[in-house]
Structures are given as structure tokens and as C-alpha cells.
Amino acid sequence: MQQFINTNRKEIPPTFSQDAIFFHRQLPNYIPTPLVDWQVYASQHHLKNLFIKDESQRLGLKSFKGLGASYAMFRILCERNHLDPQTTSLAKLRTMDHSKVTFVCASHGNQGVAIAWATSLFGCSSYLLMPKGSSKIYQNQIKRKNVQVVITDGSYDQAIQKARAWAKDNDGILLQDIAWDGYTKIPTWIIEGYLTMAKEIQQQISTTPTHIFLQAGTGAMAGGMIDAFHHMYPKAQLIIVQPISSPCLYVSMEQTKRSSVVCQPTIMTHLNRGIPCLITWPIIQKQVNCICICEDDAAIRGMHVLKTNDIISGPSGALTMGLVDQIVKSDALRNQFQIQQDASILLINTEGDTDPFLYQSMVGEDRCLII
């Protein structure tokens, strides 16, 4: 694990709305995902609390991504039909014909599954490009009515470029949570959809967190949550964790500017991103306390630890748990992160066993726990 401490934090006003929860409450089968207060672990490791927001149970999709995809589609369809999103209900929008609307996305899997689900909700179609090596489990989940899946021969970042070109040539609507110059409105809506997690946590949590660990690829979700949490819990330490194979935020902090990196292979495919999100990078740069980068072993450790409390997590979802488990077992690391016996730590398990075969290969009964 390597750590970059941000010594240039600045106060900035909130960037994103947290109102998407009013839309999400209208979704079929919506319920807030659980916030687990793992007192046994906290007591064993001399903490006051360890809270884990478990997104493996979100809308039957096994990840938080459906929050962003559905809210962004809602906002887009309201705009196309000249409807006020503040007064238009989901039920009303679903009575309208959206069959000629096609959403386009590049995804390793979780975002693709979410978009396939959301397009079926609104009666749209979607065109999904998956990077080379994407799991066949995801491919089979996504291949359904009105969804076309294409496996590309390149990386995720290359798949995004192909998705942009396809959307332009075929009158499609690009749906990505990473933003760039000229493409910010839709990513903003996706990120605002993610912030339903923050609103639910605020309503569920029993103690103000002292430390919040957030995993990140481009930093879209993490930056949005930092925007919310910084104003909900101004004294909390905000810590981002990335794979060492794709440390775009870490490198950007070191270079004091938004910088790209060449990604290397990792089991944390949903965090394997080469450049920070344009609209959340300034938030992260000014408000995060530190950024850590970790090897794949941290994710595997986290998967095993969470499993002992019957929480199922894929590698990308378990990374923060793996780092926290390493920290609390080391006096030196506890001192570095200022984790005392009154610490209340908050994590988000962003995904479940979205690839069950991969999950079993890492934490099955025949595998040894890495500690």
C-alpha cells in the first residue's frame, strides 16, 4: 500500500444535487440497501463502529450502478419530451413510447447490466461495447431483448472512444459516468443518481463517521460521495483507494493536475480506469484527505473478511475492506490514518458476486485466507 496525503485541502460549495432519491423511491422493488453495523469486528479491532453500506443487494443488480443509469435516463427522457423532472412521475414517463431511443455505453459489466435493466424499465434499447477479456457471465446477463452487445479488441478507454463514435454516427445517447470537455451534463445526472446512497446512509447511520474509505476508478462515484459526505460530516477523514495497476487519481494528486495513466491488468476490473472524471476531479483534489493505492491482494483479503460476516463482495467492492483490515492490525498504520479506539469507519461494498465463478475461485472453501 502507498499513500499520498493531501496537504492542500480547500473548502468549496456542494457541486451535486442529492434529490435523485425522490425518483428512486418510485422504482419497482426499491428499498434502501442495508447499512451493516459490524460490532463484532469493531470490538475485535478496537474500533467504535465499522459501518458497511451493502450495495450487493441493490435492485437485484448486485451493484450500485442502477442508481445512476436509471436516474440519468429519467432526466434525459424528461428533457427530450419537454417534461419537468420535478413534477413528472416515473409512471407517467413509462406510459410514453421511447422505443426509438438508444443508449450507448462502454462497460466491463456492472454498468452494462444496469443500463440493460434501466432501458427495459423505460422501453428503450441499448448498444453496449465491452472491452476485450470481459466476463462471459456479464455478456450473458446483458444479452436480452433490445440490447446489442459487442466485444471490442481493446481496453475500456478504447471502448469508450468506440462508443462515442457509434453514438455520433447512429443518433445514440452516450451514457458514461466519466466526463470530459463537452460531455458533462449526463455524467452529472449519473453521479447525482449515485448520491441516493449518501442520503440513505445519512438516514441509517447511528454515529457520525470519523473515517470514510471510498474505492475509485475514474473517481465519478467517489468524487460525488465526497461532495456529499464533506458537507454531511465535515470532520470525517475522506480516503480514496485505487488499484496500483490504475492509479490515475494518485498520479494526478502527485502531479497536481488531471493526468492519465496506462492501466495494467487487475482483478478489480471495475476500477481499472486510466483518467479521472473531469467533473469530480476538482472535488477530489480539494477535499480528499489522502489517496491510497493497493495490490490485488488487498481486494482478496477484503472479500474473505467480508465473507466472515456473510457479506458477498467482488474484488472492486472489497478493496476498501482489505485496506482497513490491514490498517487496524498495524499500530504504525493506525497512527498514520489517525484511527483510535473511538473511530467509526464507513465503507461501501459497491458490488456483490457479479461474476459468481470468479468469486468462488477467490473465496471458495478450498481457498486459504490471505492475511
C-alpha positions as CSV (number, residue, x, y, z in Angstrom):
1,M,0.0,0.0,0.0
2,Q,1.2,3.5,-0.9
3,Q,-0.3,6.7,0.5
4,F,-0.5,10.3,-0.8
5,I,-1.6,12.8,1.9
6,N,-3.3,15.9,0.6
7,T,-1.9,19.0,2.4
8,N,-3.7,21.5,0.2
9,R,-7.4,20.9,1.0
10,K,-9.8,23.7,0.4
11,E,-13.4,24.5,1.2
12,I,-15.7,24.5,-1.8
13,P,-19.5,24.6,-2.1
14,P,-21.5,21.5,-2.9
15,T,-21.5,20.6,-6.6
16,F,-24.2,17.9,-7.0
17,S,-27.8,17.7,-6.1
18,Q,-28.9,14.9,-3.7
19,D,-32.5,14.9,-4.9
20,A,-32.4,11.7,-7.0
21,I,-33.7,9.7,-4.1
22,F,-37.2,11.0,-4.7
23,F,-37.1,9.4,-8.2
24,H,-35.6,6.2,-6.9
25,R,-38.4,5.7,-4.4
26,Q,-40.7,5.3,-7.4
27,L,-38.7,2.3,-8.8
28,P,-40.3,-1.1,-8.7
29,N,-39.0,-3.0,-5.7
30,Y,-36.9,0.0,-4.4
31,I,-35.8,-0.4,-0.8
32,P,-32.7,1.2,0.8
33,T,-29.8,-1.2,0.9
34,P,-28.7,-2.2,4.4
35,L,-26.1,-0.4,6.4
36,V,-24.4,-3.1,8.4
37,D,-23.0,-2.1,11.8
38,W,-20.4,-4.8,12.3
39,Q,-19.9,-4.6,16.0
40,V,-18.1,-7.9,16.4
41,Y,-15.3,-6.8,14.0
42,A,-15.2,-3.3,15.6
43,S,-14.8,-4.8,19.1
44,Q,-12.1,-7.2,18.0
45,H,-10.1,-4.5,16.4
46,H,-10.6,-1.7,18.9
47,L,-13.0,0.5,17.0
48,K,-16.2,2.1,18.0
49,N,-18.0,1.2,14.7
50,L,-17.4,-0.4,11.3
51,F,-20.3,0.5,9.0
52,I,-20.7,-1.2,5.6
53,K,-23.2,0.0,3.1
54,D,-24.0,-3.2,1.2
55,E,-24.8,-2.4,-2.5
56,S,-24.7,-6.1,-3.4
57,Q,-28.4,-6.1,-2.7
58,R,-29.4,-3.1,-4.9
59,L,-32.4,-3.6,-7.2
60,G,-31.4,-7.2,-7.9
61,L,-28.4,-6.0,-9.9
62,K,-25.7,-6.7,-7.4
63,S,-24.2,-3.2,-7.7
64,F,-25.0,0.4,-7.2
65,K,-24.8,1.2,-10.9
66,G,-28.5,1.0,-11.5
67,L,-29.0,4.2,-9.4
68,G,-27.0,6.3,-11.8
69,A,-28.3,4.7,-15.0
70,S,-32.0,4.9,-14.2
71,Y,-31.8,8.5,-12.9
72,A,-29.9,9.7,-15.9
73,M,-32.3,8.0,-18.3
74,F,-35.2,9.6,-16.4
75,R,-33.6,13.1,-16.8
76,I,-32.8,12.5,-20.4
77,L,-36.3,11.3,-21.3
78,C,-37.9,14.2,-19.4
79,E,-35.7,16.6,-21.4
80,R,-36.5,15.0,-24.7
81,N,-40.2,15.2,-24.0
82,H,-40.1,18.7,-22.5
83,L,-41.2,17.5,-19.1
84,D,-40.3,18.9,-15.7
85,P,-38.4,16.3,-13.8
86,Q,-39.5,17.9,-10.5
87,T,-43.2,17.1,-11.3
88,T,-43.0,14.2,-13.7
89,S,-43.6,10.8,-12.2
90,L,-41.9,7.6,-13.3
91,A,-45.3,6.1,-14.0
92,K,-46.2,8.9,-16.4
93,L,-42.9,8.6,-18.3
94,R,-43.4,4.8,-18.6
95,T,-46.7,5.3,-20.5
96,M,-44.8,7.1,-23.3
97,D,-43.2,5.4,-26.3
98,H,-39.4,5.5,-26.1
99,S,-38.7,2.6,-28.4
100,K,-36.7,4.8,-30.9
101,V,-34.3,5.9,-28.1
102,T,-31.0,4.0,-28.0
103,F,-28.5,4.4,-25.2
104,V,-24.8,3.6,-25.8
105,C,-22.2,2.6,-23.2
106,A,-18.8,1.1,-22.8
107,S,-18.7,-1.2,-19.8
108,H,-16.8,-4.1,-18.2
109,G,-20.1,-5.4,-16.9
110,N,-21.8,-3.7,-13.9
111,Q,-22.7,-0.5,-15.8
112,G,-23.8,-2.6,-18.8
113,V,-26.1,-4.7,-16.6
114,A,-27.6,-1.6,-15.1
115,I,-28.2,0.0,-18.5
116,A,-29.8,-3.1,-19.8
117,W,-32.1,-3.1,-16.8
118,A,-32.9,0.6,-17.0
119,T,-33.6,0.5,-20.7
120,S,-36.1,-2.3,-20.2
121,L,-37.7,-0.1,-17.4
122,F,-38.3,2.7,-19.9
123,G,-38.8,0.7,-23.1
124,C,-35.7,1.9,-24.8
125,S,-32.9,0.0,-26.5
126,S,-29.2,-0.1,-25.8
127,Y,-25.9,-0.7,-27.5
128,L,-23.1,-1.9,-25.3
129,L,-19.4,-2.2,-26.0
130,M,-17.4,-4.4,-23.7
131,P,-13.6,-4.4,-23.5
132,K,-11.5,-7.4,-24.6
133,G,-11.5,-10.1,-21.9
134,S,-14.8,-9.1,-20.3
135,S,-16.5,-11.8,-18.4
136,K,-18.9,-14.1,-20.3
137,I,-21.2,-14.0,-17.3
138,Y,-21.8,-10.3,-17.9
139,Q,-22.2,-10.9,-21.6
140,N,-25.0,-13.5,-20.9
141,Q,-26.7,-11.2,-18.4
142,I,-26.8,-8.3,-20.8
143,K,-27.8,-10.1,-23.9
144,R,-31.6,-9.7,-23.8
145,K,-34.3,-8.0,-25.8
146,N,-33.4,-4.6,-27.2
147,V,-29.8,-4.9,-26.1
148,Q,-26.9,-5.4,-28.5
149,V,-23.5,-6.4,-27.1
150,V,-20.3,-6.0,-29.0
151,I,-16.9,-7.3,-27.6
152,T,-14.1,-5.0,-28.7
153,D,-10.5,-5.9,-29.2
154,G,-9.1,-3.1,-26.9
155,S,-9.2,-1.7,-23.4
156,Y,-12.0,0.1,-21.5
157,D,-10.8,3.5,-22.5
158,Q,-10.6,2.4,-26.2
159,A,-14.2,1.0,-25.9
160,I,-15.3,4.4,-24.7
161,Q,-13.9,6.0,-27.8
162,K,-15.8,3.5,-30.0
163,A,-19.0,4.1,-28.0
164,R,-18.6,7.9,-28.6
165,A,-18.2,7.3,-32.3
166,W,-21.1,4.9,-32.6
167,A,-23.4,7.3,-30.7
168,K,-22.5,10.1,-33.1
169,D,-22.9,8.0,-36.2
170,N,-26.2,6.3,-35.1
171,D,-28.1,9.1,-33.2
172,G,-27.5,7.3,-30.0
173,I,-27.2,8.8,-26.5
174,L,-23.9,8.1,-24.8
175,L,-24.3,7.1,-21.1
176,Q,-21.0,7.2,-19.2
177,D,-20.2,8.4,-15.7
178,I,-16.8,9.7,-16.8
179,A,-16.9,13.3,-18.1
180,W,-14.7,15.2,-20.5
181,D,-14.8,18.6,-22.2
182,G,-18.2,18.9,-23.9
183,Y,-19.7,15.9,-22.1
184,T,-20.7,16.8,-18.5
185,K,-24.5,17.0,-18.2
186,I,-25.2,13.3,-18.5
187,P,-22.3,12.2,-16.2
188,T,-23.6,14.8,-13.7
189,W,-27.0,13.1,-13.7
190,I,-25.4,9.7,-13.3
191,I,-23.4,10.9,-10.3
192,E,-26.4,12.5,-8.7
193,G,-28.1,9.1,-9.0
194,Y,-25.3,7.5,-7.1
195,L,-25.8,10.0,-4.3
196,T,-29.0,8.2,-3.2
197,M,-26.5,6.0,-1.3
198,A,-25.3,9.0,0.7
199,K,-28.9,10.1,1.5
200,E,-29.8,6.6,2.7
201,I,-26.6,6.4,4.8
202,Q,-27.4,9.7,6.4
203,Q,-30.8,8.3,7.4
204,Q,-29.5,4.9,8.5
205,I,-26.2,5.7,10.4
206,S,-26.3,5.8,14.2
207,T,-23.0,7.6,14.8
208,T,-21.1,10.2,12.8
209,P,-18.3,8.5,10.9
210,T,-14.7,9.6,11.6
211,H,-13.2,7.9,8.6
212,I,-14.8,7.2,5.2
213,F,-13.0,4.9,2.7
214,L,-14.1,5.0,-0.9
215,Q,-12.8,2.9,-3.8
216,A,-12.3,4.7,-7.1
217,G,-11.6,4.1,-10.8
218,T,-12.2,7.5,-12.6
219,G,-13.5,8.9,-9.3
220,A,-17.0,9.5,-10.5
221,M,-18.8,7.7,-7.6
222,A,-16.1,8.6,-5.1
223,G,-16.0,12.2,-6.0
224,G,-19.7,12.5,-5.8
225,M,-19.8,10.9,-2.5
226,I,-17.0,13.1,-1.2
227,D,-19.0,16.1,-2.3
228,A,-22.0,14.9,-0.2
229,F,-20.1,13.5,2.8
230,H,-17.8,16.5,3.2
231,H,-20.9,18.6,4.0
232,M,-22.7,15.9,5.9
233,Y,-19.7,15.0,8.1
234,P,-17.2,17.9,7.8
235,K,-14.8,16.4,10.4
236,A,-14.6,12.9,8.8
237,Q,-11.3,11.8,7.1
238,L,-12.1,11.1,3.4
239,I,-9.8,8.5,1.9
240,I,-9.8,7.2,-1.7
241,V,-8.4,3.7,-2.5
242,Q,-7.3,2.7,-6.0
243,P,-5.7,-0.4,-7.6
244,I,-1.9,0.1,-8.0
245,S,-2.5,-1.0,-11.6
246,S,-4.5,2.1,-12.5
247,P,-3.6,4.9,-10.1
248,C,-5.0,7.8,-12.2
249,L,-6.2,9.8,-9.2
250,Y,-3.0,9.1,-7.2
251,V,-0.8,10.2,-10.1
252,S,-3.0,13.3,-10.6
253,M,-2.6,14.3,-7.0
254,E,1.2,13.9,-7.3
255,Q,1.3,16.0,-10.4
256,T,-1.3,18.5,-9.2
257,K,-3.2,18.2,-12.4
258,R,-5.7,15.7,-14.0
259,S,-3.4,13.1,-15.6
260,S,-3.9,9.8,-17.4
261,V,-2.1,6.5,-16.8
262,V,-1.7,3.3,-18.8
263,C,-3.7,0.6,-17.0
264,Q,-2.2,-2.8,-16.1
265,P,-4.2,-6.0,-15.6
266,T,-6.0,-6.3,-12.2
267,I,-8.8,-8.4,-10.7
268,M,-10.5,-5.1,-9.9
269,T,-11.8,-4.6,-13.4
270,H,-14.4,-2.1,-12.5
271,L,-11.8,0.2,-11.0
272,N,-9.3,-0.2,-13.9
273,R,-9.6,3.2,-15.4
274,G,-7.0,5.5,-17.0
275,I,-8.1,9.1,-16.4
276,P,-10.0,10.9,-13.7
277,C,-13.6,12.1,-14.3
278,L,-13.5,15.8,-15.3
279,I,-16.3,17.0,-13.1
280,T,-15.3,15.1,-9.9
281,W,-11.5,15.6,-10.1
282,P,-11.6,19.2,-8.7
283,I,-13.7,17.9,-5.8
284,I,-11.3,15.1,-5.0
285,Q,-8.3,17.4,-5.4
286,K,-9.6,19.9,-2.9
287,Q,-11.4,17.8,-0.4
288,V,-9.9,14.3,-0.1
289,N,-7.6,13.7,2.8
290,C,-5.5,11.1,1.2
291,I,-5.3,8.6,-1.7
292,C,-4.0,5.1,-1.3
293,I,-3.0,2.5,-4.0
294,C,-3.1,-1.2,-3.3
295,E,-2.2,-4.5,-4.8
296,D,-4.8,-7.1,-5.8
297,D,-4.1,-9.0,-2.5
298,A,-5.9,-6.2,-0.6
299,A,-9.1,-6.9,-2.6
300,I,-8.9,-10.6,-2.0
301,R,-8.3,-10.0,1.7
302,G,-11.4,-7.8,1.8
303,M,-13.5,-10.4,0.1
304,H,-12.5,-13.0,2.7
305,V,-13.0,-10.7,5.6
306,L,-16.5,-9.6,4.4
307,K,-17.5,-13.2,3.8
308,T,-17.0,-13.9,7.6
309,N,-19.9,-11.6,8.2
310,D,-22.0,-13.1,5.3
311,I,-21.4,-10.1,3.1
312,I,-20.7,-11.1,-0.5
313,S,-18.4,-8.8,-2.4
314,G,-16.5,-8.8,-5.7
315,P,-12.9,-7.5,-5.9
316,S,-13.8,-3.9,-6.7
317,G,-16.3,-3.8,-3.8
318,A,-14.0,-5.3,-1.3
319,L,-10.9,-3.2,-1.8
320,T,-11.6,-0.8,1.0
321,M,-12.3,-3.6,3.5
322,G,-9.0,-5.2,2.6
323,L,-7.1,-1.9,3.3
324,V,-9.0,-1.2,6.5
325,D,-8.2,-4.7,7.7
326,Q,-4.5,-4.2,7.1
327,I,-4.6,-0.8,8.8
328,V,-6.4,-1.8,12.0
329,K,-3.9,-4.7,12.6
330,S,-0.9,-2.4,12.5
331,D,-0.1,0.2,15.2
332,A,2.0,2.1,12.7
333,L,-0.7,2.3,10.1
334,R,-3.4,3.2,12.7
335,N,-1.2,6.1,13.7
336,Q,-0.8,7.2,10.1
337,F,-4.5,7.2,9.5
338,Q,-5.4,8.6,13.0
339,I,-7.6,5.6,13.8
340,Q,-8.1,5.5,17.5
341,Q,-10.5,3.4,19.7
342,D,-13.3,5.9,19.2
343,A,-13.1,5.6,15.4
344,S,-16.3,5.0,13.4
345,I,-15.3,3.8,9.9
346,L,-17.7,3.8,6.9
347,L,-17.2,1.7,3.8
348,I,-19.3,0.9,0.7
349,N,-19.4,-2.6,-0.7
350,T,-20.1,-1.5,-4.3
351,E,-20.7,-4.9,-5.8
352,G,-21.6,-8.5,-4.9
353,D,-20.6,-11.7,-6.8
354,T,-21.4,-10.2,-10.2
355,D,-19.2,-12.9,-11.6
356,P,-20.0,-16.0,-9.3
357,F,-17.3,-18.2,-10.8
358,L,-14.6,-15.6,-10.2
359,Y,-15.9,-15.1,-6.7
360,Q,-15.8,-18.8,-5.9
361,S,-12.3,-19.1,-7.3
362,M,-11.1,-16.4,-4.9
363,V,-13.0,-17.2,-1.7
364,G,-14.3,-20.7,-2.1
365,E,-14.0,-23.1,0.7
366,D,-10.8,-24.6,-0.8
367,R,-9.0,-21.3,-0.8
368,C,-6.8,-20.0,2.0
369,L,-7.5,-16.7,3.6
370,I,-4.8,-14.1,2.8
371,I,-3.8,-12.1,5.9
